[in-house]
Amino acid sequence: MDNKKKYQDIFIKSLSIGDGKFSNELKYNEIPEWDSIGHMTLISGLEEGFGISMETDDIIDFSSFKKGEEILLKYNIKF
């Protein structure tokens, strides 16, 4: 599985949303599932899925699906 698909799958699973609700344009607090608890579940899923440990500033800055891609590049996750 390529990293883009893995990233998308982690989003869908961590936020417990269906493929129909998923979009590359997703933003924090834009859907009820991506609240503060959903955010920490998502971060945990990403850290486990990609074998990384994110810095606090990156966790706070992780405000959208697209921003997440930029942040993950810092951890050598290529898309």
N, CA, C and O atoms as a Maestro MAE file, in Angstrom:
{
 s_m_m2io_version
 :::
 2.0.0
}

f_m_ct {
 s_m_title
 :::
 protein
 m_atom[316] {
  # First column is atom index #
  i_m_mmod_type
  r_m_x_coord
  r_m_y_coord
  r_m_z_coord
  i_m_residue_number
  s_m_chain_name
  s_m_pdb_residue_name
  s_m_pdb_atom_name
  i_m_atomic_number
  :::
  1 25 0.850 -1.178 0.000 1 A "MET " " N  " 7
  2 3 0.000 0.000 0.000 1 A "MET " " CA " 6
  3 2 0.898 1.245 0.000 1 A "MET " " C  " 6
  4 15 1.845 1.336 0.781 1 A "MET " " O  " 8
  5 25 0.591 2.191 -0.876 2 A "ASP " " N  " 7
  6 3 1.399 3.412 -0.909 2 A "ASP " " CA " 6
  7 2 1.004 4.330 0.259 2 A "ASP " " C  " 6
  8 15 -0.059 4.167 0.858 2 A "ASP " " O  " 8
  9 25 1.864 5.280 0.563 3 A "ASN " " N  " 7
  10 3 1.660 6.144 1.725 3 A "ASN " " CA " 6
  11 2 0.415 7.006 1.618 3 A "ASN " " C  " 6
  12 15 -0.229 7.281 2.631 3 A "ASN " " O  " 8
  13 25 0.061 7.439 0.417 4 A "LYS " " N  " 7
  14 3 -1.138 8.270 0.232 4 A "LYS " " CA " 6
  15 2 -2.393 7.487 0.640 4 A "LYS " " C  " 6
  16 15 -3.251 7.997 1.359 4 A "LYS " " O  " 8
  17 25 -2.480 6.251 0.169 5 A "LYS " " N  " 7
  18 3 -3.630 5.398 0.491 5 A "LYS " " CA " 6
  19 2 -3.636 5.066 1.982 5 A "LYS " " C  " 6
  20 15 -4.688 5.071 2.621 5 A "LYS " " O  " 8
  21 25 -2.466 4.780 2.526 6 A "LYS " " N  " 7
  22 3 -2.346 4.472 3.949 6 A "LYS " " CA " 6
  23 2 -2.802 5.667 4.790 6 A "LYS " " C  " 6
  24 15 -3.536 5.503 5.765 6 A "LYS " " O  " 8
  25 25 -2.366 6.856 4.409 7 A "TYR " " N  " 7
  26 3 -2.743 8.093 5.101 7 A "TYR " " CA " 6
  27 2 -4.267 8.276 5.073 7 A "TYR " " C  " 6
  28 15 -4.886 8.566 6.097 7 A "TYR " " O  " 8
  29 25 -4.850 8.104 3.903 8 A "GLN " " N  " 7
  30 3 -6.308 8.232 3.754 8 A "GLN " " CA " 6
  31 2 -7.030 7.188 4.601 8 A "GLN " " C  " 6
  32 15 -8.008 7.510 5.275 8 A "GLN " " O  " 8
  33 25 -6.562 5.947 4.577 9 A "ASP " " N  " 7
  34 3 -7.197 4.879 5.352 9 A "ASP " " CA " 6
  35 2 -7.130 5.147 6.854 9 A "ASP " " C  " 6
  36 15 -8.085 4.873 7.581 9 A "ASP " " O  " 8
  37 25 -5.996 5.685 7.315 10 A "ILE " " N  " 7
  38 3 -5.864 6.022 8.737 10 A "ILE " " CA " 6
  39 2 -6.860 7.115 9.103 10 A "ILE " " C  " 6
  40 15 -7.470 7.062 10.171 10 A "ILE " " O  " 8
  41 25 -7.031 8.097 8.237 11 A "PHE " " N  " 7
  42 3 -8.015 9.163 8.467 11 A "PHE " " CA " 6
  43 2 -9.412 8.571 8.622 11 A "PHE " " C  " 6
  44 15 -10.114 8.870 9.588 11 A "PHE " " O  " 8
  45 25 -9.809 7.739 7.680 12 A "ILE " " N  " 7
  46 3 -11.154 7.159 7.666 12 A "ILE " " CA " 6
  47 2 -11.382 6.295 8.903 12 A "ILE " " C  " 6
  48 15 -12.428 6.384 9.547 12 A "ILE " " O  " 8
  49 25 -10.404 5.466 9.227 13 A "LYS " " N  " 7
  50 3 -10.551 4.561 10.372 13 A "LYS " " CA " 6
  51 2 -10.511 5.331 11.693 13 A "LYS " " C  " 6
  52 15 -11.346 5.097 12.567 13 A "LYS " " O  " 8
  53 25 -9.557 6.239 11.847 14 A "SER " " N  " 7
  54 3 -9.403 6.961 13.112 14 A "SER " " CA " 6
  55 2 -10.603 7.849 13.426 14 A "SER " " C  " 6
  56 15 -11.011 7.959 14.582 14 A "SER " " O  " 8
  57 25 -11.160 8.473 12.413 15 A "LEU " " N  " 7
  58 3 -12.304 9.359 12.622 15 A "LEU " " CA " 6
  59 2 -13.643 8.632 12.493 15 A "LEU " " C  " 6
  60 15 -14.701 9.235 12.671 15 A "LEU " " O  " 8
  61 25 -13.590 7.342 12.184 16 A "SER " " N  " 7
  62 3 -14.805 6.532 12.024 16 A "SER " " CA " 6
  63 2 -15.787 7.166 11.046 16 A "SER " " C  " 6
  64 15 -16.972 7.330 11.336 16 A "SER " " O  " 8
  65 25 -15.249 7.520 9.868 17 A "ILE " " N  " 7
  66 3 -16.100 8.082 8.821 17 A "ILE " " CA " 6
  67 2 -16.090 7.138 7.625 17 A "ILE " " C  " 6
  68 15 -15.128 6.397 7.425 17 A "ILE " " O  " 8
  69 25 -17.133 7.163 6.849 18 A "GLY " " N  " 7
  70 3 -17.193 6.348 5.645 18 A "GLY " " CA " 6
  71 2 -16.473 7.023 4.494 18 A "GLY " " C  " 6
  72 15 -16.172 8.215 4.546 18 A "GLY " " O  " 8
  73 25 -16.200 6.250 3.458 19 A "ASP " " N  " 7
  74 3 -15.562 6.801 2.265 19 A "ASP " " CA " 6
  75 2 -16.349 7.989 1.713 19 A "ASP " " C  " 6
  76 15 -15.762 8.927 1.175 19 A "ASP " " O  " 8
  77 25 -17.660 7.950 1.844 20 A "GLY " " N  " 7
  78 3 -18.506 9.016 1.319 20 A "GLY " " CA " 6
  79 2 -18.331 10.339 2.035 20 A "GLY " " C  " 6
  80 15 -18.580 11.396 1.456 20 A "GLY " " O  " 8
  81 25 -17.902 10.293 3.296 21 A "LYS " " N  " 7
  82 3 -17.716 11.527 4.066 21 A "LYS " " CA " 6
  83 2 -16.279 12.032 3.964 21 A "LYS " " C  " 6
  84 15 -15.992 13.173 4.325 21 A "LYS " " O  " 8
  85 25 -15.378 11.179 3.472 22 A "PHE " " N  " 7
  86 3 -13.981 11.559 3.358 22 A "PHE " " CA " 6
  87 2 -13.773 12.489 2.164 22 A "PHE " " C  " 6
  88 15 -14.400 12.332 1.116 22 A "PHE " " O  " 8
  89 25 -12.881 13.459 2.347 23 A "SER " " N  " 7
  90 3 -12.497 14.371 1.272 23 A "SER " " CA " 6
  91 2 -11.077 14.858 1.543 23 A "SER " " C  " 6
  92 15 -10.674 14.994 2.698 23 A "SER " " O  " 8
  93 25 -10.322 15.120 0.482 24 A "ASN " " N  " 7
  94 3 -8.983 15.699 0.636 24 A "ASN " " CA " 6
  95 2 -9.061 17.116 1.205 24 A "ASN " " C  " 6
  96 15 -8.046 17.689 1.601 24 A "ASN " " O  " 8
  97 25 -10.262 17.672 1.244 25 A "GLU " " N  " 7
  98 3 -10.468 19.038 1.743 25 A "GLU " " CA " 6
  99 2 -10.883 19.067 3.216 25 A "GLU " " C  " 6
  100 15 -11.205 20.132 3.743 25 A "GLU " " O  " 8
  101 25 -10.879 17.913 3.886 26 A "LEU " " N  " 7
  102 3 -11.295 17.856 5.288 26 A "LEU " " CA " 6
  103 2 -10.459 18.787 6.156 26 A "LEU " " C  " 6
  104 15 -9.244 18.898 5.999 26 A "LEU " " O  " 8
  105 25 -11.159 19.461 7.089 27 A "LYS " " N  " 7
  106 3 -10.493 20.361 8.030 27 A "LYS " " CA " 6
  107 2 -10.974 20.052 9.440 27 A "LYS " " C  " 6
  108 15 -12.093 19.586 9.654 27 A "LYS " " O  " 8
  109 25 -10.092 20.325 10.393 28 A "TYR " " N  " 7
  110 3 -10.392 20.112 11.807 28 A "TYR " " CA " 6
  111 2 -11.665 20.863 12.203 28 A "TYR " " C  " 6
  112 15 -11.845 22.028 11.846 28 A "TYR " " O  " 8
  113 25 -12.540 20.187 12.940 29 A "ASN " " N  " 7
  114 3 -13.818 20.715 13.423 29 A "ASN " " CA " 6
  115 2 -14.819 21.026 12.317 29 A "ASN " " C  " 6
  116 15 -15.844 21.657 12.573 29 A "ASN " " O  " 8
  117 25 -14.534 20.591 11.094 30 A "GLU " " N  " 7
  118 3 -15.474 20.799 9.990 30 A "GLU " " CA " 6
  119 2 -16.555 19.717 9.996 30 A "GLU " " C  " 6
  120 15 -17.674 19.944 9.535 30 A "GLU " " O  " 8
  121 25 -16.215 18.558 10.515 31 A "ILE " " N  " 7
  122 3 -17.188 17.476 10.675 31 A "ILE " " CA " 6
  123 2 -17.200 17.102 12.163 31 A "ILE " " C  " 6
  124 15 -16.183 17.254 12.840 31 A "ILE " " O  " 8
  125 25 -18.329 16.619 12.677 32 A "PRO " " N  " 7
  126 3 -18.412 16.294 14.111 32 A "PRO " " CA " 6
  127 2 -17.378 15.253 14.559 32 A "PRO " " C  " 6
  128 15 -16.932 15.279 15.707 32 A "PRO " " O  " 8
  129 25 -17.001 14.351 13.674 33 A "GLU " " N  " 7
  130 3 -16.065 13.290 14.040 33 A "GLU " " CA " 6
  131 2 -14.645 13.810 14.295 33 A "GLU " " C  " 6
  132 15 -13.871 13.183 15.018 33 A "GLU " " O  " 8
  133 25 -14.311 14.946 13.705 34 A "TRP " " N  " 7
  134 3 -12.962 15.490 13.886 34 A "TRP " " CA " 6
  135 2 -13.000 16.614 14.912 34 A "TRP " " C  " 6
  136 15 -12.782 17.785 14.601 34 A "TRP " " O  " 8
  137 25 -13.286 16.209 16.152 35 A "ASP " " N  " 7
  138 3 -13.225 17.134 17.278 35 A "ASP " " CA " 6
  139 2 -11.912 16.875 18.019 35 A "ASP " " C  " 6
  140 15 -11.031 16.205 17.480 35 A "ASP " " O  " 8
  141 25 -11.766 17.383 19.220 36 A "SER " " N  " 7
  142 3 -10.489 17.224 19.930 36 A "SER " " CA " 6
  143 2 -10.164 15.766 20.224 36 A "SER " " C  " 6
  144 15 -9.003 15.366 20.143 36 A "SER " " O  " 8
  145 25 -11.166 14.970 20.562 37 A "ILE " " N  " 7
  146 3 -10.928 13.551 20.831 37 A "ILE " " CA " 6
  147 2 -10.595 12.828 19.534 37 A "ILE " " C  " 6
  148 15 -9.672 12.015 19.492 37 A "ILE " " O  " 8
  149 25 -11.341 13.120 18.484 38 A "GLY " " N  " 7
  150 3 -11.047 12.540 17.172 38 A "GLY " " CA " 6
  151 2 -9.654 12.913 16.699 38 A "GLY " " C  " 6
  152 15 -8.968 12.112 16.063 38 A "GLY " " O  " 8
  153 25 -9.239 14.138 17.015 39 A "HIS " " N  " 7
  154 3 -7.914 14.616 16.617 39 A "HIS " " CA " 6
  155 2 -6.820 13.769 17.262 39 A "HIS " " C  " 6
  156 15 -5.876 13.355 16.590 39 A "HIS " " O  " 8
  157 25 -6.943 13.515 18.547 40 A "MET " " N  " 7
  158 3 -5.923 12.720 19.239 40 A "MET " " CA " 6
  159 2 -5.942 11.264 18.763 40 A "MET " " C  " 6
  160 15 -4.895 10.622 18.685 40 A "MET " " O  " 8
  161 25 -7.119 10.750 18.450 41 A "THR " " N  " 7
  162 3 -7.215 9.397 17.892 41 A "THR " " CA " 6
  163 2 -6.526 9.344 16.534 41 A "THR " " C  " 6
  164 15 -5.821 8.382 16.228 41 A "THR " " O  " 8
  165 25 -6.727 10.368 15.730 42 A "LEU " " N  " 7
  166 3 -6.094 10.461 14.422 42 A "LEU " " CA " 6
  167 2 -4.569 10.523 14.558 42 A "LEU " " C  " 6
  168 15 -3.852 9.798 13.868 42 A "LEU " " O  " 8
  169 25 -4.082 11.382 15.441 43 A "ILE " " N  " 7
  170 3 -2.637 11.521 15.634 43 A "ILE " " CA " 6
  171 2 -2.044 10.198 16.093 43 A "ILE " " C  " 6
  172 15 -0.995 9.780 15.603 43 A "ILE " " O  " 8
  173 25 -2.705 9.548 17.024 44 A "SER " " N  " 7
  174 3 -2.232 8.248 17.511 44 A "SER " " CA " 6
  175 2 -2.184 7.228 16.374 44 A "SER " " C  " 6
  176 15 -1.225 6.466 16.255 44 A "SER " " O  " 8
  177 25 -3.219 7.219 15.544 45 A "GLY " " N  " 7
  178 3 -3.254 6.303 14.398 45 A "GLY " " CA " 6
  179 2 -2.130 6.569 13.415 45 A "GLY " " C  " 6
  180 15 -1.524 5.639 12.885 45 A "GLY " " O  " 8
  181 25 -1.854 7.846 13.174 46 A "LEU " " N  " 7
  182 3 -0.774 8.210 12.252 46 A "LEU " " CA " 6
  183 2 0.586 7.833 12.820 46 A "LEU " " C  " 6
  184 15 1.440 7.317 12.100 46 A "LEU " " O  " 8
  185 25 0.789 8.090 14.110 47 A "GLU " " N  " 7
  186 3 2.066 7.741 14.732 47 A "GLU " " CA " 6
  187 2 2.299 6.233 14.692 47 A "GLU " " C  " 6
  188 15 3.397 5.770 14.384 47 A "GLU " " O  " 8
  189 25 1.267 5.490 15.004 48 A "GLU " " N  " 7
  190 3 1.388 4.027 14.982 48 A "GLU " " CA " 6
  191 2 1.536 3.498 13.556 48 A "GLU " " C  " 6
  192 15 2.370 2.633 13.291 48 A "GLU " " O  " 8
  193 25 0.733 4.014 12.656 49 A "GLY " " N  " 7
  194 3 0.733 3.544 11.277 49 A "GLY " " CA " 6
  195 2 2.027 3.813 10.526 49 A "GLY " " C  " 6
  196 15 2.460 3.011 9.699 49 A "GLY " " O  " 8
  197 25 2.642 4.962 10.827 50 A "PHE " " N  " 7
  198 3 3.868 5.338 10.125 50 A "PHE " " CA " 6
  199 2 5.129 5.172 10.978 50 A "PHE " " C  " 6
  200 15 6.235 5.448 10.513 50 A "PHE " " O  " 8
  201 25 4.963 4.721 12.225 51 A "GLY " " N  " 7
  202 3 6.112 4.486 13.086 51 A "GLY " " CA " 6
  203 2 6.879 5.753 13.428 51 A "GLY " " C  " 6
  204 15 8.110 5.771 13.415 51 A "GLY " " O  " 8
  205 25 6.135 6.818 13.736 52 A "ILE " " N  " 7
  206 3 6.755 8.111 14.063 52 A "ILE " " CA " 6
  207 2 6.231 8.598 15.411 52 A "ILE " " C  " 6
  208 15 5.277 8.044 15.957 52 A "ILE " " O  " 8
  209 25 6.858 9.623 15.929 53 A "SER " " N  " 7
  210 3 6.381 10.321 17.122 53 A "SER " " CA " 6
  211 2 6.388 11.811 16.787 53 A "SER " " C  " 6
  212 15 7.443 12.414 16.590 53 A "SER " " O  " 8
  213 25 5.197 12.384 16.728 54 A "MET " " N  " 7
  214 3 5.068 13.773 16.287 54 A "MET " " CA " 6
  215 2 5.327 14.746 17.429 54 A "MET " " C  " 6
  216 15 4.994 14.474 18.582 54 A "MET " " O  " 8
  217 25 5.926 15.883 17.092 55 A "GLU " " N  " 7
  218 3 6.166 16.944 18.058 55 A "GLU " " CA " 6
  219 2 4.846 17.658 18.367 55 A "GLU " " C  " 6
  220 15 3.935 17.686 17.539 55 A "GLU " " O  " 8
  221 25 4.759 18.229 19.562 56 A "THR " " N  " 7
  222 3 3.542 18.904 20.005 56 A "THR " " CA " 6
  223 2 3.108 19.997 19.032 56 A "THR " " C  " 6
  224 15 1.921 20.112 18.726 56 A "THR " " O  " 8
  225 25 4.049 20.799 18.543 57 A "ASP " " N  " 7
  226 3 3.698 21.871 17.607 57 A "ASP " " CA " 6
  227 2 3.065 21.320 16.335 57 A "ASP " " C  " 6
  228 15 2.146 21.927 15.785 57 A "ASP " " O  " 8
  229 25 3.547 20.184 15.869 58 A "ASP " " N  " 7
  230 3 2.981 19.570 14.661 58 A "ASP " " CA " 6
  231 2 1.576 19.037 14.921 58 A "ASP " " C  " 6
  232 15 0.707 19.113 14.052 58 A "ASP " " O  " 8
  233 25 1.355 18.501 16.111 59 A "ILE " " N  " 7
  234 3 0.021 18.001 16.470 59 A "ILE " " CA " 6
  235 2 -0.972 19.164 16.483 59 A "ILE " " C  " 6
  236 15 -2.100 19.030 16.008 59 A "ILE " " O  " 8
  237 25 -0.550 20.289 17.022 60 A "ILE " " N  " 7
  238 3 -1.411 21.477 17.084 60 A "ILE " " CA " 6
  239 2 -1.649 22.046 15.678 60 A "ILE " " C  " 6
  240 15 -2.762 22.468 15.362 60 A "ILE " " O  " 8
  241 25 -0.623 22.058 14.850 61 A "ASP " " N  " 7
  242 3 -0.731 22.621 13.493 61 A "ASP " " CA " 6
  243 2 -1.482 21.716 12.518 61 A "ASP " " C  " 6
  244 15 -1.837 22.152 11.423 61 A "ASP " " O  " 8
  245 25 -1.726 20.475 12.896 62 A "PHE " " N  " 7
  246 3 -2.377 19.494 12.022 62 A "PHE " " CA " 6
  247 2 -3.861 19.852 11.899 62 A "PHE " " C  " 6
  248 15 -4.707 19.293 12.597 62 A "PHE " " O  " 8
  249 25 -4.160 20.791 11.003 63 A "SER " " N  " 7
  250 3 -5.505 21.366 10.936 63 A "SER " " CA " 6
  251 2 -6.345 20.921 9.740 63 A "SER " " C  " 6
  252 15 -7.524 21.260 9.643 63 A "SER " " O  " 8
  253 25 -5.740 20.171 8.840 64 A "SER " " N  " 7
  254 3 -6.480 19.692 7.671 64 A "SER " " CA " 6
  255 2 -5.759 18.490 7.065 64 A "SER " " C  " 6
  256 15 -4.608 18.203 7.396 64 A "SER " " O  " 8
  257 25 -6.456 17.801 6.178 65 A "PHE " " N  " 7
  258 3 -5.851 16.654 5.498 65 A "PHE " " CA " 6
  259 2 -4.608 17.101 4.738 65 A "PHE " " C  " 6
  260 15 -3.570 16.441 4.796 65 A "PHE " " O  " 8
  261 25 -4.712 18.218 4.027 66 A "LYS " " N  " 7
  262 3 -3.581 18.717 3.230 66 A "LYS " " CA " 6
  263 2 -2.426 19.180 4.115 66 A "LYS " " C  " 6
  264 15 -1.266 18.903 3.809 66 A "LYS " " O  " 8
  265 25 -2.730 19.883 5.211 67 A "LYS " " N  " 7
  266 3 -1.685 20.333 6.126 67 A "LYS " " CA " 6
  267 2 -0.978 19.118 6.733 67 A "LYS " " C  " 6
  268 15 0.230 19.148 6.969 67 A "LYS " " O  " 8
  269 25 -1.727 18.069 6.977 68 A "GLY " " N  " 7
  270 3 -1.157 16.837 7.509 68 A "GLY " " CA " 6
  271 2 -0.110 16.240 6.585 68 A "GLY " " C  " 6
  272 15 0.908 15.724 7.046 68 A "GLY " " O  " 8
  273 25 -0.357 16.309 5.275 69 A "GLU " " N  " 7
  274 3 0.629 15.817 4.313 69 A "GLU " " CA " 6
  275 2 1.929 16.609 4.433 69 A "GLU " " C  " 6
  276 15 3.018 16.035 4.408 69 A "GLU " " O  " 8
  277 25 1.807 17.931 4.564 70 A "GLU " " N  " 7
  278 3 2.998 18.780 4.708 70 A "GLU " " CA " 6
  279 2 3.767 18.420 5.979 70 A "GLU " " C  " 6
  280 15 4.993 18.315 5.966 70 A "GLU " " O  " 8
  281 25 3.035 18.236 7.066 71 A "ILE " " N  " 7
  282 3 3.675 17.909 8.344 71 A "ILE " " CA " 6
  283 2 4.364 16.554 8.273 71 A "ILE " " C  " 6
  284 15 5.483 16.400 8.762 71 A "ILE " " O  " 8
  285 25 3.711 15.581 7.674 72 A "LEU " " N  " 7
  286 3 4.302 14.237 7.596 72 A "LEU " " CA " 6
  287 2 5.571 14.212 6.744 72 A "LEU " " C  " 6
  288 15 6.429 13.352 6.943 72 A "LEU " " O  " 8
  289 25 5.698 15.138 5.804 73 A "LEU " " N  " 7
  290 3 6.938 15.213 5.013 73 A "LEU " " CA " 6
  291 2 8.146 15.480 5.913 73 A "LEU " " C  " 6
  292 15 9.252 15.022 5.625 73 A "LEU " " O  " 8
  293 25 7.933 16.220 7.000 74 A "LYS " " N  " 7
  294 3 9.008 16.494 7.948 74 A "LYS " " CA " 6
  295 2 9.522 15.202 8.602 74 A "LYS " " C  " 6
  296 15 10.658 15.140 9.070 74 A "LYS " " O  " 8
  297 25 8.670 14.184 8.624 75 A "TYR " " N  " 7
  298 3 9.026 12.903 9.230 75 A "TYR " " CA " 6
  299 2 9.413 11.870 8.166 75 A "TYR " " C  " 6
  300 15 9.394 10.664 8.408 75 A "TYR " " O  " 8
  301 25 9.762 12.378 6.989 76 A "ASN " " N  " 7
  302 3 10.190 11.554 5.849 76 A "ASN " " CA " 6
  303 2 9.122 10.599 5.348 76 A "ASN " " C  " 6
  304 15 9.437 9.516 4.854 76 A "ASN " " O  " 8
  305 25 7.854 10.993 5.472 77 A "ILE " " N  " 7
  306 3 6.751 10.241 4.895 77 A "ILE " " CA " 6
  307 2 6.477 10.883 3.540 77 A "ILE " " C  " 6
  308 15 5.969 12.002 3.466 77 A "ILE " " O  " 8
  309 25 6.812 10.176 2.480 78 A "LYS " " N  " 7
  310 3 6.671 10.713 1.108 78 A "LYS " " CA " 6
  311 2 5.333 10.280 0.516 78 A "LYS " " C  " 6
  312 15 4.867 9.162 0.735 78 A "LYS " " O  " 8
  313 25 4.724 11.208 -0.247 79 A "PHE " " N  " 7
  314 3 3.441 10.910 -0.900 79 A "PHE " " CA " 6
  315 2 3.597 10.950 -2.402 79 A "PHE " " C  " 6
  316 15 2.629 10.726 -3.129 79 A "PHE " " O  " 8
  :::
 }
 m_bond[315] {
  # First column is bond index #
  i_m_from
  i_m_to
  i_m_order
  :::
  1 1 2 1
  2 2 3 1
  3 3 4 2
  4 3 5 1
  5 5 6 1
  6 6 7 1
  7 7 8 2
  8 7 9 1
  9 9 10 1
  10 10 11 1
  11 11 12 2
  12 11 13 1
  13 13 14 1
  14 14 15 1
  15 15 16 2
  16 15 17 1
  17 17 18 1
  18 18 19 1
  19 19 20 2
  20 19 21 1
  21 21 22 1
  22 22 23 1
  23 23 24 2
  24 23 25 1
  25 25 26 1
  26 26 27 1
  27 27 28 2
  28 27 29 1
  29 29 30 1
  30 30 31 1
  31 31 32 2
  32 31 33 1
  33 33 34 1
  34 34 35 1
  35 35 36 2
  36 35 37 1
  37 37 38 1
  38 38 39 1
  39 39 40 2
  40 39 41 1
  41 41 42 1
  42 42 43 1
  43 43 44 2
  44 43 45 1
  45 45 46 1
  46 46 47 1
  47 47 48 2
  48 47 49 1
  49 49 50 1
  50 50 51 1
  51 51 52 2
  52 51 53 1
  53 53 54 1
  54 54 55 1
  55 55 56 2
  56 55 57 1
  57 57 58 1
  58 58 59 1
  59 59 60 2
  60 59 61 1
  61 61 62 1
  62 62 63 1
  63 63 64 2
  64 63 65 1
  65 65 66 1
  66 66 67 1
  67 67 68 2
  68 67 69 1
  69 69 70 1
  70 70 71 1
  71 71 72 2
  72 71 73 1
  73 73 74 1
  74 74 75 1
  75 75 76 2
  76 75 77 1
  77 77 78 1
  78 78 79 1
  79 79 80 2
  80 79 81 1
  81 81 82 1
  82 82 83 1
  83 83 84 2
  84 83 85 1
  85 85 86 1
  86 86 87 1
  87 87 88 2
  88 87 89 1
  89 89 90 1
  90 90 91 1
  91 91 92 2
  92 91 93 1
  93 93 94 1
  94 94 95 1
  95 95 96 2
  96 95 97 1
  97 97 98 1
  98 98 99 1
  99 99 100 2
  100 99 101 1
  101 101 102 1
  102 102 103 1
  103 103 104 2
  104 103 105 1
  105 105 106 1
  106 106 107 1
  107 107 108 2
  108 107 109 1
  109 109 110 1
  110 110 111 1
  111 111 112 2
  112 111 113 1
  113 113 114 1
  114 114 115 1
  115 115 116 2
  116 115 117 1
  117 117 118 1
  118 118 119 1
  119 119 120 2
  120 119 121 1
  121 121 122 1
  122 122 123 1
  123 123 124 2
  124 123 125 1
  125 125 126 1
  126 126 127 1
  127 127 128 2
  128 127 129 1
  129 129 130 1
  130 130 131 1
  131 131 132 2
  132 131 133 1
  133 133 134 1
  134 134 135 1
  135 135 136 2
  136 135 137 1
  137 137 138 1
  138 138 139 1
  139 139 140 2
  140 139 141 1
  141 141 142 1
  142 142 143 1
  143 143 144 2
  144 143 145 1
  145 145 146 1
  146 146 147 1
  147 147 148 2
  148 147 149 1
  149 149 150 1
  150 150 151 1
  151 151 152 2
  152 151 153 1
  153 153 154 1
  154 154 155 1
  155 155 156 2
  156 155 157 1
  157 157 158 1
  158 158 159 1
  159 159 160 2
  160 159 161 1
  161 161 162 1
  162 162 163 1
  163 163 164 2
  164 163 165 1
  165 165 166 1
  166 166 167 1
  167 167 168 2
  168 167 169 1
  169 169 170 1
  170 170 171 1
  171 171 172 2
  172 171 173 1
  173 173 174 1
  174 174 175 1
  175 175 176 2
  176 175 177 1
  177 177 178 1
  178 178 179 1
  179 179 180 2
  180 179 181 1
  181 181 182 1
  182 182 183 1
  183 183 184 2
  184 183 185 1
  185 185 186 1
  186 186 187 1
  187 187 188 2
  188 187 189 1
  189 189 190 1
  190 190 191 1
  191 191 192 2
  192 191 193 1
  193 193 194 1
  194 194 195 1
  195 195 196 2
  196 195 197 1
  197 197 198 1
  198 198 199 1
  199 199 200 2
  200 199 201 1
  201 201 202 1
  202 202 203 1
  203 203 204 2
  204 203 205 1
  205 205 206 1
  206 206 207 1
  207 207 208 2
  208 207 209 1
  209 209 210 1
  210 210 211 1
  211 211 212 2
  212 211 213 1
  213 213 214 1
  214 214 215 1
  215 215 216 2
  216 215 217 1
  217 217 218 1
  218 218 219 1
  219 219 220 2
  220 219 221 1
  221 221 222 1
  222 222 223 1
  223 223 224 2
  224 223 225 1
  225 225 226 1
  226 226 227 1
  227 227 228 2
  228 227 229 1
  229 229 230 1
  230 230 231 1
  231 231 232 2
  232 231 233 1
  233 233 234 1
  234 234 235 1
  235 235 236 2
  236 235 237 1
  237 237 238 1
  238 238 239 1
  239 239 240 2
  240 239 241 1
  241 241 242 1
  242 242 243 1
  243 243 244 2
  244 243 245 1
  245 245 246 1
  246 246 247 1
  247 247 248 2
  248 247 249 1
  249 249 250 1
  250 250 251 1
  251 251 252 2
  252 251 253 1
  253 253 254 1
  254 254 255 1
  255 255 256 2
  256 255 257 1
  257 257 258 1
  258 258 259 1
  259 259 260 2
  260 259 261 1
  261 261 262 1
  262 262 263 1
  263 263 264 2
  264 263 265 1
  265 265 266 1
  266 266 267 1
  267 267 268 2
  268 267 269 1
  269 269 270 1
  270 270 271 1
  271 271 272 2
  272 271 273 1
  273 273 274 1
  274 274 275 1
  275 275 276 2
  276 275 277 1
  277 277 278 1
  278 278 279 1
  279 279 280 2
  280 279 281 1
  281 281 282 1
  282 282 283 1
  283 283 284 2
  284 283 285 1
  285 285 286 1
  286 286 287 1
  287 287 288 2
  288 287 289 1
  289 289 290 1
  290 290 291 1
  291 291 292 2
  292 291 293 1
  293 293 294 1
  294 294 295 1
  295 295 296 2
  296 295 297 1
  297 297 298 1
  298 298 299 1
  299 299 300 2
  300 299 301 1
  301 301 302 1
  302 302 303 1
  303 303 304 2
  304 303 305 1
  305 305 306 1
  306 306 307 1
  307 307 308 2
  308 307 309 1
  309 309 310 1
  310 310 311 1
  311 311 312 2
  312 311 313 1
  313 313 314 1
  314 314 315 1
  315 315 316 2
  :::
 }
}
